[in-house]
């Protein structure tokens, strides 16, 4: 190699190396600021409650109760501070109990040996006390924080969630762009300042996002396995099985019954069956309990349905009643018509999104995001930590484009304004009587609805032109995969 060639190579590589170093410095700075702000948002709540001697405990304190009772039995909870585990030991809501399950099994004439096995499962013994409101795999993040001193559980849990957030940030830099990672940091701080490190939702959010990344890179088996794990950590990722399967089938080749075509879905089913089987073997009550828990939940005050009920109450001068149950503040009033409308939209919205995906109007990432947003909008519950579910996907799809960054940051900031600032931490039931509470939730929900509608309208109007070689049909509007199947069939 002559001197001239070596000099030319050095002039090319040096700017790239300098650019890489600047990127590392920028990422380090963003991560440090993100972590510092999230820690402030978490510990501000914890130590405020301690300083004024509130008998209020965070969700993380309840996670500690679940982890200790699972590994050491319910009797081990006596070592914790008084009243910390009241929600576990003395629940205020109706859960599914083993006696109810046994009555049902006897009614349907289940074999006696199975009934006896279920009756022998004591929810007070080690390895049998499963979380009553969470799926089985939640014990993974709950247990990791037990590795340190008991009194440091909340701190260790926050650091563990920080590690998950950093991994998501790094994945966005590696597989999308630095702009997308920066957007994720903004969304997480703006919308989950008080919840990102005080809930375990970053754990299923990361599993869901990594499943999406694997699907985008056509690693379908890993994608469906990760999606199954995410579903068993928090139920909401289950709805993504439809866009994932549609995308995988549209890209698959060969006969419809070929093993490679259905292998990812079978992996999803096997992982779900095995882990659910282990959970049932440990506790049938603890496995089925979370399903009835979510089915019985009333309308939460921050949901879109609650906003409609509040507006109707104002127009008709009907007094509304609230109560703190199921770990959230809820409306006592129920409306069968409103519930029916929510159910219809929760089905129609995802179906329309899948149709757009089938037509090639939206890709897998956008389709998955839209389905999650529609589920959040039409559900009975809209807790502030729900924004954690979609933060990585919003960042991946929209990156730092102003048309995505501005509306979603506004939605995120309004969510943080609602919780914790418009909630009265001394008495959560006073929040609806704050004059700014419902106007803020309605404004946030309207912006949320407008954000979803804007994506749907833009996607529906998008023109998709996909040239195909040897096109023998006149079905120009047909999806690429279907047309290829027609071509392959005619060739054979």
N, C-alpha and C positions, 0 to 999 in steps of 0.2 A: 504494500500500500504506500503510495507516494505521499508527500507532505501536503500537496494540494487537496487530495481526496480526504485525508484525515481532517484537514481544517474545515472542509465543507460539512463533514459529518458532525463535527463538534458544534458548528453553528446551528445545526438542525436539532441536535439532542439537548443542548443546553437550555434553550427556551422551554422545551417540553419538561425538563427536569425542574426548572424554576416555576413553571405553571403548576406542576404536580405539588411542589412544596407549598405554594400559595393555597392550593386547594386543601391540603392537609391542615394548614394553619386556620383557614376559614372554617372547616368542619369542626376542628377542635374548639374554636371560639363559640360557634353556634351550639355545640353540645354542652359546653360549660354553662352558657347563659340559660339554655333550656333546662338543664338539671337544677341550676340554682333557683330559677323561678318556680319550678314544679315542687321542689323541696319546701320553699317558702309557703306555697299554697297548701301543702299537706300539713306541715308542722304548725302553721298558724292555727289551724282548727284544733289540733290535738292539745297544744299547750294552752290555748285560750280556755278550753273546757276544763283543763286541770287547774288553772290558776283561779278560776271563779268557783271551783268545787262543784261543778255540775256532775250529776250522776248519769251523764250521757257518754256512751262509748261508740267509737267509730266502727265502721264495717270491718276494718282490719282486726279489731278486738274480737269481733264475732268469729272471724276466720280462725283466730287462735283457739277459741273454744272448740270449734269443729275439729281442728287438727289434733288437739290434745285428747279430746274425747274419743276420737277414732283410734289413736295409737295406744292410749293408756286407760280408756274407759271413762265413763261419765263421772265416776267417783274422783278422778284426778282433777276435776275442775274446782274442787274445794281449795286448791292451792292458789287460785287466782283471786284478784280483788273482789269484794262483795258486789253483787249485782251485774258484774261484767257479762256473765253467761245466762242472765235471766231469759233472754230470747230463746236459748237452747233448752234450759231446764224447765222454764215455765212459759211456753209459747202462748201468745194471746190470740192466735188464729187457729183454725181447725186444720189439722194435718191428717193425712191418711195413716191409720194405725194398723198394726198387725191383726188385731181382732176384726177389723173391717174386712181385711183381705181374706182372712180365714172364713168368715161368713159367706163371702162371695164364692170362694172356692168350694165350700160345702154345697152351696146352692146349685152350682154347675157340676157337681159330682166329680170333682177333681180327685185323682187317686189318693188314698189315705196316706201313703208314705210321703207324698209331696206336702200334704197339709201338715203332717207332723214335723217335717223338716222346716217349714216356714214358722211354725209355732215355736220351734226350738231356738230361733234367732232372737237373741235378746239385744235390744238397742242400747243397753247400758254397758255391755261388755266390750273390751278392746276388739278392734277390727270389725265391729258390727254397727257402730254408731256413725252412720253416714250423714253428710249434711242434708238437712231436711229441705232446703230450697235450692240446692245446687247439684249439678251432675257429679258423677263419681270422680272424673279427672280433675276437678277443682282441688282435690286433696294434694295434687302436685305443688302448685304455688303456695297452698296453705302450709304444707309440711316443710318446704325449704326454709322458711323463716324460723322454724323451730331449732335450727342448728346453732343459734346463738342463745344468750341468756333470755329468760322469759320476759324480763322487764324491757328488753330491747327488741321485742318482736315487731312492733310497728316501724321502728327505724330500719331493721333488716328487711322487712317487707318492702318499704319504700325504695331501698337501694336495689333490691331484686327487680322491681318494676322499672327502675331507671336503666338497669342493664338491658331489659327487654326493649325499651324505647331506643336505646343507642343501637341495638342490633337492627331494628327496623330502619333507623336513619341510615346506617351503613348499607343496608340492602337497597334502599332507594338510590343512594349515590352510585352503587355498583351496577344496578340493573335498570335504572331509569335515568336520572340526572341529578346534579347537585341542586338545581332549582327545585326539583320535586322534594328532595330531602329537606331543603330550607322551608318549603311550604308545609311539610309535615310538622316541623318544629313549631312553626307559627300556629298551626291549627291545634296542636296538642296543648300549647301554653294558653292560647286564647279561649279555647272551649273546655279544656279539662284541667285548668289550673288547680282546682280543688279536688279533683277526682282521679287524675291519672295515676297517682301513687297511693291513693287511698282506696282503690278498688282493684280487683284482679283482672279487669277487662282487657288490659294490655296483653295478657297471656293468650286468650282466644283470638284477639285481634291479630296478633303476630302469626299464629298458626293459620288463620284464614288468609292473611296477606301472602305468606310463603306458599300456601296452596295455589293462590292465584298466579304467583310468579312461576311456579312449576308448570301450571297449565299454559301460560303464555309461551313458555319455552318448550312446550310439547313434551314435558315429562309427566305424562298423564297418570301413571301408576302412583308416583310420589304425590301428585296433586290430590288424588282422591283419598289417599291414606291420610294426608295432612288435614284434608277437609273433614274426614271422619273424626280425627282427634279433636279438631276445633269444635265440632258439633257435640262431642262428649264432654267438652269443657264448658260450653255455653250453647244453648239450643239454637240460637239464631242462625249460625252458619248452615244449618240443614237446608235452608231455602236455596242455597247456591248450588245444590246438586243439579238443579234443572238447567241453568245456563252452562255449567261445566259439562254436563252430559251432552247438551245440544252442540256445543263447540267441538267436543271430542268426536262425536258422531259425524259431524260435517267434515272433519279432517280425516276420518278413518277411511280405509280402502279395503277392498275384498268383500267376500260374502257377508250378508247381514248376520249370520250365525257364527262367523269366525271368532276364535278365541281372543285374538288381539283386540278386536272391536269392543268386547265386553269385559276384558280383564280389569281395567281400572274400576269399573262399577262393582265388580265382584270383590275387589280388594276393599273398597269402601264398606261393602256389606259385611265382609269377614271381620274387619277391624271393629265395626260397630257391634256385631254379634258377640265376639269374644270378650270385649271389654264390658259390655252390658251383662253378659253371662257371669263374669267375675263379680260384678256389682250385685247381681241377683243372688249369687251364692253367698255373699257376705250379708246382705240384708235386702229382702224384697220390699220391706217398708221404706227403706232409705232410697231404693232405686225408683219406686213408683211415686214417692212423696212429692218430688219436685214437679212432676207433671200435673198433679192435682193442685199444687200450690199456685202455679201460674194460671191454671184454668179458673181458679176461684177468685183471682185478684180483681178488685173493682177498678173504676176509672181513676187513674192517677192525675193529680191536678195540673201537671205540665203538658199533658197530652193534647192532641188536637180535639179529641172528643170532649175533654173537659172544657176547652175554650168554647166549643159550641154550646155546651150545657150552661156555662156561665153567661154567655150572651143571651140565651133563651131565658134564663132566670132574670136578667136585667130587664128584658123586654116585657116579661109577664109579671114582674115584681114578685117572683117566687123565691123564697128564702132557701138557700142551699146549706147543706150540712156536710161537715168534714170529719174525718177521723184518721189517726195515724195507725195504720195496720200494714202488714206485709212489708215492713221496712220503708214505707213511703207514706206521704200524705195523699189521701184519696177522697173522692166524692162519694157520698152515700147514694145519691140519686143514680138510677139506671134508666136507660131508654132502649127498649127493644128495637125501635126503628133505627136509632143511631148505631146500635151494635150490628144490626143487619147491614146497614150501609157500609160500616167499616169492614165487615166480613166480605162484602161484595167487591169493594175496592181493593182489599188485600189480595183478592184472587184476580180481578180484572187487570190491575196494574202490572203485576209480574207477567201475566199472559201476553199483554200488549208489548211489554219489553222483550219477551222471548220472540215474538213475531218480528220485531225490529231486528233482533239479532239474527234470526233466520233469513231475513231479507238482506243482511249485510249492512244495515244502517248503523249498527253499533257493534263494537268489538266486545270481547268477553269481559274485559275490565269495566267498561262502561255499563254493560248489561248487569254485571254483578253489583256495581254501585247503585244503579237505579233500583234494583229489586230490594236491596237492603234499605234504601231511603224510603221506598214505598211501604215496606213493612213497619218502619219506624213511624211513619206518618199515620198509618191506619190502625195501629195498635192501641190497646187501652192504656199502655204505660209508655212514658217517654222520660226516662230518668236522664239526668245530665251526663252520666258516664256512657250513654249510648253513642255519643259523638266519638268516643274512642274506637268504636267498632269500625267506623268508616274513614277515620282520619288518614291512614296510610293509603287507602284506595283513592280518596279524593285527591291526595297529593300526587299519586301515580298518574291518574287520568288527566287532571288539569294542570299539573306542575305549578309553575309560578305565574301562569297567565292571569292577567288582571281580571278577566271575565269570570275566573274561578276563585281567585284569591280574595277579591273584594267581597263578594256575597257570602262566601263560606266563613271568612273571618268575622264578618258582621254577625252571622248566625251564631258563631262560636262565642263572641263577646257577650251577646245577649244571654246566652245560656249561662255563662259565668256570672253575669249580673243577677240572674234569677237565683242561682245557687253558687256561692253561699250568701250573697249580699242581701237579697230580698227575703231570704228565710230568716226567721228569728231562731237562732241556735239554742236559746233558752227554752223556747216553746215552739216547736215546729208548726203546731196547729194554728198559730197566729198569723202565719204567712199569707193565707188568702185574704185576710182583712187589711193587709198592706195595700194602699191605693194603687201602688205601682206594680203590684204582682201580676194580676191577670192582664192588664194592658201590655206588660212586657212579654208575657208568655204568648199572647195573641199575636203580637208583632213578630216575635221569633217564629211562630208556627206559620204565619202568612209568608214570611220570607223563605222559610223552608219549603213550603208548598210551591211558591213561585220558582224557586231554584229547580225543583224536580220538573215542573211543567216546562220550564225553559229548555232543559236538556231533552225532554221528550219531543217538544215541538221542533227544536233544531235537528234532532236525529231523524224525525219523520220526514222533514223537508230535504234531507240530504240526498243528493243524487249519487247513486252507486253504479259505476260502469266497470264491469269486469269482462275483459276480452277473453274469449275461449278459442283455442285452436280446434279445427275440425268440428265446429258447432253444426249439428245436423237438425236442430230443432228451432222452432220459432218462439219458444218460451223464453223471451228475453228477460222477463221479470223473475224467472225462477232462480233460486239460489244456486250458487256454484256447485255445491256438493250434489244436489239433486240432478242437475244437468249432467254432471260427470257420470252419475250412476246410469242415466239414460244412454249416454254414449258408450259406456262399458257394456251395457246389456245388448246394444245393437251390434257392437263389434263381435260379441260372443255368439 
